[in-house]
Amino acid sequence: MNFRPHGKKNPDLCICIGGINMGQYHQYPKTIFAGFWMRFFAYSLDLIIIGSLQRILLFFLEDGAIKAGISLAIYLTYFVLMTKLNRGQTLGKMAFGLRVVSFNEENLSWTSVMVRELFGRYLQKIFLVMYILIVFTPKNQHVIDLLVDTAVISEKNLMLYNEIPQIQEEKIGQEQIEQGQYAVY
């Protein structure tokens, strides 16, 4: 049986490597999670794209509540649709090789995307300081990531991680388990 870090959960066998429970979806070492600056640059690129869309679509409207409401709708719709339909990636995340993953689901559900991108983006647009939490959490998560149990990973680091030879169940010896290198429970 091959060990797959992002495969379906196997309740009969759970392997821990380096203290990380590999039995849940998308559990990786800290180096896989995207840091503050990568996420900042991806978000900045997304804002440039959204701003361009807003200027193209709303150039004929005068400034006011209607234009502001439609502008907010474009902002939120971009993040919701891009994240759900592109498997956790907006254009900014694609450019920087980032992806949103859920720890509870193999693929992001509409509920997770709506809470993270609709509710979360709206709150974070108002309270920008919420983004700073990324620096202080072990998996570089912001408040809404913690709420819906998601994180942003670096696909380039993930490719390197997946190139590590697959660990097979029968190759884990009792001596390695006793030394604390691997735990099977």
C-alpha positions as CSV (number, residue, x, y, z in Angstrom):
1,M,0.0,0.0,0.0
2,N,1.6,3.3,-1.0
3,F,1.6,6.3,1.2
4,R,-0.1,9.3,-0.3
5,P,0.0,12.6,1.6
6,H,-3.1,14.0,0.0
7,G,-5.2,10.9,-0.5
8,K,-8.4,9.9,1.1
9,K,-8.3,9.3,4.9
10,N,-7.8,5.7,5.9
11,P,-9.3,5.1,9.3
12,D,-7.5,1.8,9.7
13,L,-4.0,3.1,9.2
14,C,-2.6,6.5,10.0
15,I,1.0,7.3,9.5
16,C,2.8,10.2,11.2
17,I,5.9,11.7,9.8
18,G,7.8,14.3,11.7
19,G,4.9,14.8,14.1
20,I,2.4,15.5,11.2
21,N,-0.7,13.4,11.0
22,M,-0.9,12.4,7.4
23,G,-4.3,10.8,7.7
24,Q,-6.3,13.9,6.9
25,Y,-6.5,15.8,3.6
26,H,-3.7,18.1,2.6
27,Q,-1.4,17.8,5.6
28,Y,2.1,19.0,4.8
29,P,5.2,20.2,6.5
30,K,5.4,24.0,7.2
31,T,7.6,24.6,4.1
32,I,4.7,23.8,1.8
33,F,2.4,26.6,3.1
34,A,2.7,29.9,1.3
35,G,4.1,32.8,3.3
36,F,2.9,36.3,3.7
37,W,4.8,38.0,0.9
38,M,3.9,35.4,-1.8
39,R,0.3,35.7,-0.8
40,F,0.6,39.5,-0.7
41,F,2.0,39.7,-4.3
42,A,-0.7,37.2,-5.6
43,Y,-3.4,39.3,-3.9
44,S,-1.9,42.5,-5.4
45,L,-2.0,41.0,-8.9
46,D,-5.6,40.0,-8.2
47,L,-6.4,43.6,-7.2
48,I,-4.9,44.9,-10.4
49,I,-7.0,42.4,-12.5
50,I,-10.2,43.3,-10.5
51,G,-9.5,47.0,-10.8
52,S,-9.2,46.6,-14.6
53,L,-12.4,44.7,-14.8
54,Q,-14.2,47.3,-12.7
55,R,-12.9,50.1,-14.9
56,I,-14.0,48.4,-18.1
57,L,-17.4,47.4,-16.8
58,L,-18.3,50.5,-14.8
59,F,-16.7,53.4,-16.8
60,F,-20.2,54.7,-17.7
61,L,-21.5,55.0,-14.2
62,E,-21.0,58.1,-12.0
63,D,-19.5,57.7,-8.6
64,G,-22.0,56.8,-6.0
65,A,-23.6,54.0,-4.0
66,I,-24.7,52.0,-7.1
67,K,-21.2,52.0,-8.6
68,A,-19.6,51.1,-5.2
69,G,-22.1,48.2,-4.7
70,I,-21.4,46.8,-8.2
71,S,-17.7,47.3,-7.7
72,L,-17.9,45.3,-4.4
73,A,-20.0,42.6,-6.2
74,I,-17.3,42.3,-8.9
75,Y,-14.6,42.0,-6.3
76,L,-16.3,39.3,-4.3
77,T,-17.6,37.4,-7.4
78,Y,-14.1,37.3,-8.9
79,F,-12.7,35.6,-5.8
80,V,-15.6,33.2,-5.3
81,L,-15.8,32.0,-8.9
82,M,-12.1,31.9,-9.6
83,T,-11.3,30.0,-6.4
84,K,-14.1,27.4,-6.9
85,L,-13.9,26.9,-10.6
86,N,-10.0,26.8,-10.8
87,R,-9.5,24.3,-7.9
88,G,-8.4,26.9,-5.4
89,Q,-6.6,29.4,-7.6
90,T,-7.3,32.9,-8.7
91,L,-5.2,34.4,-11.5
92,G,-2.8,35.9,-8.9
93,K,-2.4,32.6,-7.2
94,M,-1.8,30.9,-10.6
95,A,0.9,33.4,-11.5
96,F,2.7,32.7,-8.2
97,G,2.1,29.0,-8.0
98,L,-0.3,29.1,-5.0
99,R,-3.4,27.1,-4.3
100,V,-6.1,27.1,-1.5
101,V,-6.6,23.7,0.0
102,S,-9.0,22.4,2.7
103,F,-7.9,20.1,5.5
104,N,-11.4,18.6,5.7
105,E,-12.2,18.0,2.0
106,E,-10.2,16.7,-0.9
107,N,-11.6,19.5,-3.1
108,L,-13.0,22.8,-1.9
109,S,-16.8,22.8,-1.4
110,W,-19.1,25.7,-2.3
111,T,-19.7,26.2,1.4
112,S,-16.0,26.5,2.1
113,V,-15.4,28.8,-0.8
114,M,-18.4,31.0,0.0
115,V,-17.4,31.4,3.6
116,R,-13.7,32.0,2.8
117,E,-14.1,34.2,-0.2
118,L,-17.4,35.9,0.2
119,F,-17.6,36.5,4.0
120,G,-13.9,36.4,4.6
121,R,-12.9,38.8,1.8
122,Y,-15.6,41.2,2.8
123,L,-14.4,41.3,6.4
124,Q,-10.7,41.5,5.3
125,K,-11.5,44.3,2.9
126,I,-12.8,46.3,5.9
127,F,-10.2,45.1,8.5
128,L,-6.9,44.8,6.6
129,V,-5.1,44.0,9.8
130,M,-6.6,40.5,9.7
131,Y,-4.0,39.6,7.1
132,I,-1.2,40.1,9.6
133,L,-2.2,36.9,11.4
134,I,-0.6,34.9,8.5
135,V,2.8,35.7,10.0
136,F,2.0,34.2,13.4
137,T,0.2,31.0,12.6
138,P,2.1,27.7,12.0
139,K,0.4,27.0,8.6
140,N,0.4,30.7,7.6
141,Q,-3.4,31.0,7.9
142,H,-5.4,34.1,8.3
143,V,-8.6,34.4,10.5
144,I,-10.9,33.0,7.8
145,D,-8.6,30.2,6.9
146,L,-8.7,29.1,10.5
147,L,-12.5,29.4,10.5
148,V,-13.0,27.2,7.5
149,D,-9.9,25.0,8.0
150,T,-8.1,26.0,4.8
151,A,-4.6,27.1,3.9
152,V,-2.7,28.4,0.9
153,I,0.1,26.1,-0.3
154,S,3.0,26.7,-2.7
155,E,2.6,24.2,-5.6
156,K,6.3,24.3,-6.5
157,N,7.2,23.3,-2.9
158,L,4.5,20.7,-3.1
159,M,5.9,19.2,-6.3
160,L,9.3,18.9,-4.6
161,Y,7.7,17.3,-1.5
162,N,5.8,14.8,-3.7
163,E,9.1,13.7,-5.4
164,I,10.3,12.3,-2.1
165,P,10.1,8.5,-2.5
166,Q,6.8,7.1,-1.5
167,I,6.9,5.4,1.9
168,Q,5.4,1.9,1.8
169,E,3.7,0.4,4.8
170,E,5.8,-2.8,4.7
171,K,9.1,-0.9,4.7
172,I,8.5,0.8,8.0
173,G,10.4,-1.4,10.4
174,Q,9.8,-1.9,14.2
175,E,13.2,-0.3,14.9
176,Q,12.2,2.9,13.1
177,I,8.9,3.0,15.0
178,E,10.7,2.6,18.3
179,Q,13.2,5.3,17.5
180,G,10.2,7.7,17.0
181,Q,10.8,8.2,13.3
182,Y,7.4,6.8,12.3
183,A,4.3,6.0,14.3
184,V,1.6,3.6,13.1
185,Y,-1.6,3.7,15.0
